[in-house]
Amino acid sequence: MAEKFRKIEAYRDHFSDFLSQQKQTVKDKIYWTLTLIEEMPRVSETYLKKLEGTESLFEVRVQFGSDIFRIFCFFDEGKLIILLNGFQKKTQKTPRREIERALRLREEYYAEKS
């Protein structure tokens, strides 16, 4: 088993709801990407990138053929990554409502934690 540099957890059912709607080949690519993020000491922006214009929101970036998927996440307590909502990207620009949803979920996470 490879060394893990990060731990990934999902917040509530938002990520699993998104995942359950995907084809098995897409699920496999998402799992592969998440494993890479856990096990690589330095992760390329190809797979994990800070979302511009937000304080601490990141996106897991998954490409399968011509389809592009994004899963919002954030870091909690250093090496813990919390997965939020995911969606299939249809345009260059990330939909504002998806970002707002992720920010709201992050607030809920911290409110429940405290």
C-alpha positions as CSV (number, residue, x, y, z in Angstrom):
1,M,0.0,0.0,0.0
2,A,1.4,3.4,-1.0
3,E,2.1,6.1,1.5
4,K,-0.7,8.6,1.9
5,F,0.1,12.3,2.1
6,R,-3.5,13.4,2.4
7,K,-6.8,11.8,3.6
8,I,-10.0,12.3,1.6
9,E,-13.5,12.2,3.2
10,A,-16.8,13.2,1.7
11,Y,-19.2,15.6,3.5
12,R,-22.7,14.1,3.8
13,D,-24.1,12.5,0.6
14,H,-23.3,15.2,-1.9
15,F,-20.3,13.5,-3.4
16,S,-21.9,10.0,-3.5
17,D,-25.1,11.4,-5.1
18,F,-23.0,12.9,-7.9
19,L,-20.9,9.8,-8.2
20,S,-23.9,7.5,-8.4
21,Q,-25.1,9.3,-11.5
22,Q,-21.8,8.6,-13.4
23,K,-21.0,5.7,-15.8
24,Q,-18.6,3.1,-14.3
25,T,-15.7,4.3,-16.5
26,V,-16.1,7.8,-15.2
27,K,-16.3,6.5,-11.6
28,D,-13.1,4.6,-12.1
29,K,-11.3,7.7,-13.4
30,I,-12.6,9.7,-10.4
31,Y,-11.4,7.1,-7.9
32,W,-8.0,7.0,-9.8
33,T,-7.7,10.8,-9.5
34,L,-8.6,10.8,-5.8
35,T,-6.1,8.1,-5.1
36,L,-3.4,10.1,-6.9
37,I,-4.3,13.2,-4.8
38,E,-3.9,11.1,-1.6
39,E,-0.6,9.4,-2.6
40,M,1.4,12.1,-4.5
41,P,3.6,14.4,-2.4
42,R,3.0,17.2,-4.8
43,V,-0.2,17.3,-6.9
44,S,-0.3,18.9,-10.3
45,E,-2.9,21.6,-11.0
46,T,-4.1,19.2,-13.7
47,Y,-5.8,17.2,-10.8
48,L,-6.3,19.7,-7.9
49,K,-6.5,23.4,-8.3
50,K,-7.4,26.3,-6.0
51,L,-10.5,28.0,-7.3
52,E,-9.8,31.6,-8.2
53,G,-11.8,34.2,-6.4
54,T,-12.5,32.0,-3.3
55,E,-10.7,32.0,0.0
56,S,-10.1,28.3,0.4
57,L,-12.1,26.3,-2.2
58,F,-10.4,23.8,-4.4
59,E,-11.6,21.7,-7.3
60,V,-10.7,18.1,-8.1
61,R,-10.3,18.0,-11.9
62,V,-11.3,14.9,-13.8
63,Q,-11.3,14.6,-17.5
64,F,-12.6,11.5,-19.3
65,G,-12.5,11.7,-23.1
66,S,-14.1,15.0,-23.9
67,D,-16.1,15.1,-20.7
68,I,-14.9,17.3,-17.8
69,F,-15.9,16.8,-14.2
70,R,-15.3,19.0,-11.1
71,I,-15.6,18.1,-7.5
72,F,-15.3,20.9,-5.0
73,C,-13.4,20.4,-1.9
74,F,-11.4,22.2,0.8
75,F,-8.6,21.4,3.3
76,D,-9.5,20.9,7.0
77,E,-6.8,20.5,9.6
78,G,-3.9,20.4,7.2
79,K,-3.9,17.1,5.3
80,L,-7.6,16.3,5.4
81,I,-9.5,17.0,2.2
82,I,-13.3,17.3,2.5
83,L,-15.2,16.5,-0.8
84,L,-18.4,18.6,-1.4
85,N,-20.5,18.7,-4.5
86,G,-19.5,17.5,-8.0
87,F,-20.8,18.3,-11.5
88,Q,-20.1,17.9,-15.2
89,K,-18.6,21.0,-16.7
90,K,-20.3,22.0,-19.9
91,T,-18.7,25.5,-20.4
92,Q,-15.3,27.2,-19.9
93,K,-16.6,29.1,-16.9
94,T,-17.5,27.3,-13.7
95,P,-21.2,27.9,-12.9
96,R,-21.6,30.4,-10.1
97,R,-24.4,28.5,-8.5
98,E,-22.2,25.4,-8.1
99,I,-19.5,27.5,-6.4
100,E,-22.1,29.1,-4.1
101,R,-23.5,25.6,-3.3
102,A,-19.9,24.5,-2.4
103,L,-19.3,27.5,-0.2
104,R,-22.7,26.9,1.6
105,L,-21.8,23.3,2.2
106,R,-18.4,24.3,3.6
107,E,-20.1,26.7,6.0
108,E,-22.5,23.9,7.1
109,Y,-19.5,21.5,7.6
110,Y,-17.8,24.0,10.0
111,A,-21.0,24.9,11.8
112,E,-21.7,21.2,12.5
113,K,-18.1,20.6,13.5
114,S,-18.1,23.3,16.2
